[in-house]
Amino acid sequence: MRTPRRAPRSDALENRARIIEAAHAAFAGDPSVTLQAIAKAAGVGQGTMYRHFPDRESLLLAVYRDELEALVATAPRLLREYEPLEALRRWFERFAADGRVEGGAALAVRAATRAGRPHPPLLAALDLLLRAGKEAGQVRPDAEAEEILLLGSCLWMTDGGVPCPERGTRMLTVIIDGLRTGTGTGTGTGTGTGTRR
């Protein structure tokens, strides 16, 4: 018989909340800040930090949970408004815009993707968009969410630290054109002609 999991103690919950609050402020000022510096700012020891967040990626994902959830929720809404390929393009556009201003969602996903642990809800949202595109005959059948997310991470890279929206737009066009089957009706042009009626 399995022993019921014990609920976290109140002091543990308070420590976790303090760490997240301190990390949010720290990442806003310096995305490369160390976990040691965050622990010190939160007033907790290294052991407490690592019990809650064993690595930088898990802390980033916790700090920017709200932004990530908003991005995940955007996928089904876009599918209700646009054809799948256009919905996919607009989803990546939002993601890229977040990354160009060092937004939290892009920062967290970039770190987690580099570590080989993409955010599961985000992968599910991207998979939803890709499956809709495949079912509509607009997206190539071999497109996999994890690979496309990794490919899409290039959209928020900067050139020497200077954001380049024009380059990101060109790169997104290449990605969308590479996903296209050639038989779909999505335009991928950003003109809004893929809007559902």
Residue, then its C-alpha position, 0 to 999 in steps of 0.5 A: m500500500r502506497t504511503p500518501r505524499r506528505a503536503p509541503r510544510s509552510d516554511a518550505l512553501e515560504n522558502r520557495a516563494r522567497i526564492i522565486e520572488a528573488a529570482h524574478a528580480a535578479f533575472a530581470g536585472d541580469p539573466s546570467v545571475t548565479l543561483q548562489a546570488i539568488a539564494k543569498a538574496a532570498g535569505v536561504g542556504q544553498g541546500t534549501m535552494y537546490r532542494h526546491f530547484p535542482d538546476r537553473e532551468s527548473l528555477l527559470l521555468a518556475v519564475y516565468r510560469d505565468e508567461l509560459e502558461a499565457l503562451v500555451a493558452t494562445a495556441p488553441r485561441l489562434l487555431r480558432e481564429y486562423e488556419p493552422l499554418e497561419a496560427l503556427r506562424r503567429w504563435f512563433e511571432r509572439f514567442a520571438a517578440d518575447g525573446r527579442v526583449e529578453g522576455g521571461a518565457a523565451l529566457a526560460v525555454r531557451a535555457a530548458t531547451r539547451a539543457g535538453r528538457p523542453h517545457p512539456p506544456l509548451l511542447a503540447a501547445l506546439d504539438l497541437l498547432l502542428r497536428a492541426g496543420k497536418e490534419a489540414g494538409q498544410v504541415r509536413p507529416d514528419a514535423e515533430a514539436e521538440e525539433i521545431l521548438l529547438l529550430g524556433s529558438c533561433l528566432w530570439m537570438t540576437d546579433g552581438g546583443v542587438p535585437c534584429p526583428e527583420r532577421g527574425t522575420r526572415m528566419l520565421t518565413v524560412i521555418i514556416d516554408g520548410l514546414r509547408t506541404g505545398t498543398g495547404t491553404g495557409t499563406g504564412t505571409g502575415t497579411g491575415t488572409g489565413t483568418r477563419r470565417 
